[in-house]
Amino acid sequence: MELRIDRLTKQYKNKIAVDRISLSLGTGVYGLLGANGAGKTTLLRMICGVLKPTGGTVTFQGYDVATETYRSMLGYLPQDFGYYPNFTGMDFLVYLGLLKGLSRAQATSRSRELLALVGLEEMGRKKIRTYSGGIRQRLGIAQALLNRPQLLVLDEPTAGLDPRERVRFRNLIARMGEENVVILSTHIVSDVEQIADKILLMKEGQLIYNGDCASLAEPLEEFCMKRLGEEAPDV
């Protein structure tokens, strides 16, 4: 299993948001770190086909990011995912499952399974407009898993989660990374320190570190501070 990124670039007028990044990612969990404005979200949006690059290519299992086959293998949680406030959580997941090509029976069964997985069995019957930010985030994690993705991209997925839910989420992602490619972007160093197989560190649109967390000579937070030349991502 391989995600291949080749000289991926995104330029906005006089600003280069992502600068010729090349990567080859196999099965495992990859923690993407960097200060605000480093280009993390722009990179992830290009990997997910939401944003068209200025240059370079993205392929997964040999399929280009623009193809339907690529999209069928992808699960994505953006920083702010769209939802319908008058839908219940269950209705929302079933609706997205149908859009992803599942039959109604498959979508219903999978939605129940995922609501249980993220601890929302009861809340799944209530309208999303009544959800707190943390509960909406858990629903967002569930929708990213609907199609059993082989490539899972999560942008700030633990925002708003309480400590217990963050532990539940980390355990889930660790399991997902055993057989799939998982990219996790976050400001919370502890979220990736415990589960990431590799750390990807971005600064000013460039990838300045790609390596094992275990091989670092100092704790990850201190390493980030040195390489970024500023405050580390929030702990």
C-alpha atoms as one frame of an Amber mdcrd trajectory, in Angstrom:
protein
   0.000   0.000   0.000   1.511   3.331  -1.021   0.609   7.008  -1.164   3.033
   8.738  -3.526   3.421  12.516  -3.548   5.733  13.897  -6.212   6.938  17.525
  -6.166   3.574  18.737  -4.916   3.309  22.530  -5.017   0.639  25.120  -4.313
   1.206  28.806  -4.975  -1.146  31.714  -4.266   0.029  34.806  -6.162   3.271
  35.713  -4.349   3.020  33.062  -1.611   4.109  29.446  -1.928   1.941  27.511
   0.535   3.408  24.090  -0.295   6.846  23.943  -1.873   7.706  20.869  -4.008
   7.025  18.199  -1.395   7.805  14.605  -2.341   6.838  11.669  -0.126   6.188
   7.962  -0.309   4.014   6.715   2.560   3.251   3.067   3.248   1.057   1.426
   5.855   1.178   3.189   9.217   0.291   6.376  11.116   2.007   9.617  10.111
   1.870  12.632  12.412   1.933  15.927  10.495   3.135  18.806  12.687   3.901
  22.461  12.107   3.053  25.954  13.259  -0.018  27.803  11.966   0.558  28.777
   8.342   3.122  26.034   7.736   1.023  24.603   4.890  -0.351  21.496   6.604
  -4.012  21.998   5.693  -3.139  22.993   2.114  -1.096  19.803   1.746  -3.904
  17.639   3.120  -6.524  19.280   0.905  -4.419  18.481  -2.170  -3.951  14.893
  -1.001  -7.747  14.645  -0.722  -8.424  16.216  -4.113 -10.255  19.198  -2.594
  -7.614  21.626  -3.831  -5.915  21.500  -7.211  -2.116  21.771  -7.012  -0.084
  24.287  -8.948   2.308  21.483  -9.785   3.115  17.889  -8.924   1.060  14.712
  -8.559  -0.649  12.599  -5.909  -1.396   8.898  -6.388  -2.580   6.093  -4.109
  -2.127   2.484  -5.153  -1.235   3.859  -8.573  -4.504   5.797  -8.979  -4.437
   9.564  -9.494  -6.132  11.776  -6.925  -8.659  12.958  -9.530 -10.056   9.453
 -10.169 -13.169   7.902  -8.668 -11.155   4.856  -7.583  -8.845   7.064  -5.505
 -11.814   8.772  -3.862 -13.423   5.421  -3.067 -10.351   4.478  -0.987 -10.190
   7.836   0.831 -11.604   8.945   4.179 -11.246  12.625   5.087 -12.014  14.746
   8.115 -11.365  18.451   7.408 -10.921  21.008  10.183 -14.496  22.206   9.707
 -16.642  19.522   8.132 -20.039  20.427   6.737 -23.200  19.005   8.278 -26.969
  19.491   8.208 -28.095  20.801  11.617 -31.637  19.429  11.295 -30.429  15.885
  10.519 -29.948  13.429  13.353 -26.462  11.966  13.605 -27.777   8.662  12.268
 -29.574  10.294   9.332 -26.422  12.257   8.483 -24.212   9.166   8.383 -26.731
   7.170   6.350 -27.043  10.046   3.876 -23.262  10.250   3.426 -23.065   6.470
   3.135 -25.534   6.577   0.243 -23.457   9.293  -1.429 -20.400   7.052  -1.076
 -22.186   4.289  -2.968 -23.406   2.071  -0.129 -26.849   0.523  -0.311 -29.357
   1.790   2.265 -29.001  -1.433   4.266 -25.207  -1.175   4.192 -25.274   2.512
   5.084 -27.642   1.907   8.006 -25.617  -0.998   9.372 -22.299   0.808   8.998
 -23.683   3.984  10.573 -24.869   2.091  13.659 -21.491   0.426  13.927 -19.629
   3.732  13.739 -21.895   5.546  16.195 -21.097   2.804  18.689 -17.404   3.038
  17.866 -17.253   6.757  18.726 -19.623   6.471  21.696 -22.653   8.195  20.159
 -25.299   5.455  20.224 -27.774   7.648  22.136 -26.810  10.986  20.594 -27.210
   9.486  17.117 -30.980   9.854  17.540 -30.751  13.585  18.265 -30.402  16.465
  15.815 -26.886  17.667  15.106 -27.793  21.241  16.046 -28.016  20.073  19.675
 -24.476  18.641  19.651 -21.554  20.216  21.460 -18.365  20.859  19.486 -16.764
  17.699  20.844 -19.734  15.525  19.905 -19.802  16.993  16.394 -16.109  16.164
  16.102 -16.784  12.552  17.050 -19.487  12.454  14.363 -16.919  13.839  11.922
 -14.523  11.036  12.782 -17.323   8.527  12.174 -18.172   9.936   8.734 -14.521
   9.699   7.683 -14.643   5.934   8.328 -17.906   5.176   6.487 -16.340   3.582
   3.400 -13.670   1.622   5.340 -10.919   3.796   3.816  -7.448   2.530   3.028
  -6.187   6.125   3.073  -7.412   8.137   6.055  -6.630  11.870   6.308  -7.517
  13.711   9.518  -6.994  17.448   9.969  -7.062  18.475  13.663  -9.339  15.542
  14.567  -9.064  15.845  18.362 -10.162  19.501  18.551 -12.852  19.761  21.207
 -12.479  16.197  22.492 -12.127  15.646  26.228  -9.106  13.652  27.520 -11.019
  10.354  27.684 -12.279  10.712  24.120  -8.772  11.599  22.915  -7.514   8.300
  24.365 -10.358   6.425  22.631  -9.506   8.188  19.380  -5.779   7.444  19.646
  -6.497   3.749  20.182  -8.792   3.718  17.147  -6.194   5.394  14.924  -3.453
   3.048  16.111  -5.617   0.106  15.006  -6.425   1.757  11.668  -2.712   2.277
  11.022  -1.972  -1.434  11.226  -3.460  -2.035   7.778  -3.966   1.410   6.228
  -2.220   4.713   5.554  -3.265   7.298   8.158  -2.159  10.950   8.115  -2.956
  12.885  11.270  -2.416  16.649  11.382  -2.558  18.223  14.831  -1.204  20.893
  17.165  -1.322  18.432  20.071   2.079  16.770  20.263   0.916  14.051  22.663
  -1.663  12.839  20.114   1.050  11.819  17.663   3.881  11.095  20.093   2.148
   7.952  21.331   0.798   6.491  18.090   2.685   7.875  15.061   5.088   5.572
  13.260   6.683   8.599  11.629   6.697  12.354  12.141   6.359  14.798   9.240
   7.342  18.335  10.218   6.474  21.292   7.986   7.794  24.840   8.073   6.934
  27.595   5.579   5.549  25.151   3.043   8.512  22.788   3.126   8.963  19.373
   4.693  11.884  19.787   7.087  11.736  16.429   8.872  10.512  12.964   7.923
  11.497  10.275  10.377  10.796   8.080  13.359   9.706   9.648  16.608  11.707
   7.032  18.536  14.974   8.051  16.867  14.805  11.681  18.047  17.577  12.679
  20.438  15.178  14.795  22.516  11.451  14.749  23.325   9.247  15.570  20.364
   8.033  18.864  21.812  11.615  20.127  22.278  12.542  18.874  18.804   9.642
  20.831  17.268  10.679  23.997  19.084  14.230  23.751  17.774  13.291  22.957
  14.195  10.456  25.469  13.947  12.417  28.222  15.680   9.337  29.211  17.669
   6.818  27.791  20.098   6.045  24.146  19.657   2.532  23.066  18.686   0.147
  23.141  21.619   0.418  20.266  24.052
